[in-house]
């Protein structure tokens, strides 16, 4: 049996590598975490993974980062909680800070769209593979299939993720009751408080961050909409959590200290919330009422992931080149069992080459 120290080193290695290679946003990150922690390493089974995923959808903060924190704790205890989150966030935060410094000199994000367009088909394939695996575990009967379908339809109709998950949780509780069986004028303290508030109240995927940042920064004249959109683009094209867009914004407002403060502030609530809810989840997850609620939420989460896939597919598979990338990614993932990290790394290299050739 692995010792505590070796388990901690394993957590750092796994999430550090994911932090360097996990492209594509929260849904893709969760897919890669499921592949690494469940299918390849057997740290936990699919049902427990789904329960943790449901729990992260019920608390504010960046979901994929919270998953890294949860999974780190499950594997290596409280030290793993810190190590999993830091290892996942740090590579992206450092890279985004470097790119922010380059952005200040260049004034734009060159060739980002070409690299993104190359990555998107692989994201669709990786998310689809994870969706199939998670659905097999979460959808056990016609009722859960109906819940997933309703969540998918509600999401595509425009209902927010938070509303869908909360409604699913309420439905689960009710069912359980009846189921017997750049601006230097911005001080660092103010910047930190703004990012702390966002991190403590942001529900849904990391993409919701753009609305929060615009309300807190752009609307007050601290940051232009163009700079904000560039920050989000950098958050997408770099590996790791999309919320490191706040790192980019922090650098623009207050240099390296601003980047550091923004990063710590926006991710700190996730560590606190996971530390508070993780042990409760483990203690209560097998109680009938909680089990029923989690089952309903899990089905809804499957529907939400499917909605992400439906939204990504048209833009990701827009032409013959993108279709070819998707086919190649699928072949590598399923036929060669290459793993999503290897797929993303190969596609990223292809995207960079494609961007350079486009010059």
N, C-alpha and C positions, 0 to 999 in steps of 0.2 A: 504494500500500500504506500502511496506517495506521502512523503512527509509534508508538514505545513510549509516549510521553506521551498520545497520543490513545487508544491501547488501554487505558491505565490509567484515563483519564477515563471511557471506555466501561464498564469493569468497575465503577467506583464508581457510575455512573448506573444501570446495570442492577440491580445487587444492592442499591443503596440504595432503588430503587423497589420491588423485591421485598420488601425488609425492611419497607417501609411498607404493603404490600398483600397479602403472601402469607399468607392465612388458611388454616386447615383442617388443620394438622398436617403431618408429614413427607411423607406420600404426595402431598398436594396441592402442597407446596413443590417436590418433585422434578418433578412434572408441569409446574409453571410454569417451572422452570429449563430443562426439556427444550424447552418451547415457545419460550422467549426465546433460548436459546443455540444450539439445533440448528435448529429449524424456521424461526424468523424471522431469525436473524442469521448462521447458518451458521458459527459459531465452530469446530464440530467435527461429525462425522457421528454418526448414531445408534449405530453400533457402538462408537465410542470413548466416547460418553456412557454406554452400557451397561457398558463395561469400568470406567469411573470409578465408576459406581454399585456395581458388584460389589466394587470395592476398598474403598469406604466401609463396606460391609456386613461386611467381614472385619476391620475395626479398631474399637476402642471409640470412643464419642463420639456426638454428635448428627449423624445422617446428612445431613440437609439442609444443615446448616452446613458439614460437611466437603465436601459437593458444591460449595457456593459457594466454598470455599477452593481446591479442586482446579480448578474451572473458571476462577477468577480467575488462577491460575498458568498454566494452559494458554493463556489469552488475553494476559496481560501479564507473564509471568515471575514472579520472586520478589516484586517489589512488588505484582503482582496477587494473589498468594497472600494477603498481609496485607489488601489493600484489599477483595477480594471477601468475606472473612470478616467484617471489621469493618463494612463497609457493610451487610451482611445482618443482623448482630446488633444494631448500635447503635440503630437506630430503635426496635426492640422493647424493648431494655433501658431506654431513656429513658422510653418510654411506660409500661412496667410500673412503673418507679420512681414516676412521677407517680400512677398508680393505686394503688400501695401506700400512698402518703401519704394519698390520699383514703380508702382502706380503714381506715387507723388512726383517722381522724376519724369515719367513718360506721359502721364495725364490720361491714360486709357488702359484698357485691358486687351492687348492685341491677340487676335486669333483665338480667343476663348470659344467663340461660337463653333468653330470648326472642330475643336477638340470635344466640345459637348455633343455635337451632332454625331461624332464617331462613337462616343460612349453610350448614348441613349439606347441603341438597339440591344447592347449587352445588358443594360439595366433591365429592360423589358424581359429578357430571357431569364435572368437570375431571379427576378421577382416572381415570374410565372412558375419557376421550379419550386420556389419556397411556398408559393400559394398552394400548389398541389399537395405538398407534404403536410402543410399545416391543416388544410381542409380535410384530409383523410382522418386526422385526429380530432378536429373540432366538430366536424359534421357527422353526428352519429345517428340522427333520425330525421324524419321529415320536418319536425318542428324546428330543429336547428338549421336545416337547409332553408326553411322559410325565413328565419331570422337573418341569415346571411344574405338572402336575396333582397329582403326589405332594406337592410343596411346598404347594400350596393345601390339599389334604386334611390334611396333617400340621399345618399352622397352624390350621385350623379344629378339628382334634381336640385342640388344646391344646399341641402341641410348640412350644417357644420359637423365636424367629427365629434366635438365635445357633446353636442346635443344627441347624436346617435348613440354614443357610448353610454351617456347618462340614462337615456331612455331604455337602452338594453339592460343596464344595471337595475333600474326600477322594475322592468318587466321580470328580470330574474328574481328579485326579492319577492315580488308578488307571486310569481310561480312557485317559489320555495314555500311560501305560506300555505299554498293550496296543494302542494305536492307532498303527500304524506310519505310515499315510499322515498473735415479737416479744421477747425476753429479753436485756437489756443485759449479762448476766453472761457471755455467750458472747464470748470475745475474737475480734478480727478474725483473728488468726493461726489460731486453731482453726477458725473458720468457713471461712477460705481453704483450709486443709488438707482439711477435709471435702469441700468442693466440688471441689477438685483431684482427690481420690481418686475422686469420682463421675465426673467428666469423663474420667478416665483408664481407667475400668473399665466404663463403662456401654455395653453392647452393645444393639443393637436400636433401635427408634424412640424419640423423645423421650418417649413416654408411659410408658416404663419408669422414667422419672425419679421418678414418684410412689412406687414401691417403694423406690428408693434413698433418697429424702429421708425417708421414714417410718422406715426402718431406722436412719438416722443422726441424725435430729432428733426426730421424734415419739416414737419408742420410748425415747429418753433424757429425755423430758419437756421438751425445749426448745421444742416447738411443738405446738399442739393439732391433732387430726385435722381439725377444721373449718377452721382457718387453712390447713392443707396443701391441703385440697380447694379452697379459695378461690384459693390460689396457682396450682393447676393450671388452674382455670377461667379465671383471668386470662391464663395462658399460652396458652390456646386461643383466647380471644376477641380477643386482640391479634395483629397480624401478626408474621411472623418466627418464629424457632424456638421450640418449646414449652418448651425448656430455660430460657428466660428466667423460668420459674417460680422458678428459683433466685434471680433478681434480687429478686423479690417477697419471698421468704423472707429474703434478706439484709437487706432494708430493715426487715422486722418485727423482726429480731434486733438490728440495730445501725445503723439509720437509713441515710442516704445512703452513708456509708463502707462499711457492710455490703453494700448493694446493689452498689456498685462492686467490692468484693473478691469477692463471690460470682460476679458476672458474668465477671470476668477469669479467676477460678480454674476455673470449670466449662467455659469454652470454650478455655482455653489449650492443654490436651492435644490438642485437635482440630487446631490450627495446627501443633503439633510433629509429630504423627503424619502429617498430610498432607505436610508438608515432607519427612519421612523416606521415605514410601512413594511419593509422586507420581513422582519421577524414576525409581525402580525399575520402576514400572508402565509408564512410557513406554519404558524400555529393554528390558523383558522381554515385553511384551504380544504380540509377534509370534513368540516362540519357540513351537514346536509344542505342547510340554507345557503351557506357561502359557496359550496360546491355547485349548487344549481345556478346561483348568480354568475359565477365565473364561467360556467358552461354557456350561458346565454351571451355574456359579453364576448367570450371567445368566438362564438359564431358571428357576432356582429363585427368583430375585428377582421375575420376572414373576408366578410363582405367589403369592409373598408379597403383592405389590401387589393381586392379585386377591382374596386373603383379606381384606385391609383393606377393599376395596370391598364384599365380601359382608357384613362386620360393620357397616359404616357404613350400608348401604342401609336396613335395617328401621327404625332410629331416625330416619334422615334423611328418609324418605318416609312419615312416620307419618299424614299426613292430606291432605285436598284442597289446602290452602294450600301445603304442602310439595311436593306433586306438581306444582302449578302453577309453583312457583319452579324446580323441576328442569326442567320443559318449557321455560320461558322461558330458563333458563340454557343448555340444550342448543341452542335455536334461535339464541341470540346467539353461542354458541361455534362451531357448525358452519355454520349458514346465513349468518350475518352476518360470520363470521370476526372477532369482536370481540376475542378474546384473553382469557385467564383473568384478567388484572389488571383489565380493564374489567368483566368479569362479577362478580368478587368485590367491586369498588368499588360497583357498582350494587346488588348484593344486600345489602351492608353498610348502605348508606343506607336501603334498604327495611327492614332489621332494626332500625335505630335508630328509624325512624318508627314501626314496629310496637310497639316497646317504649314509646315515648312515648305512643302512643295507648292502650296498655294501662293507663296510669296512671289 
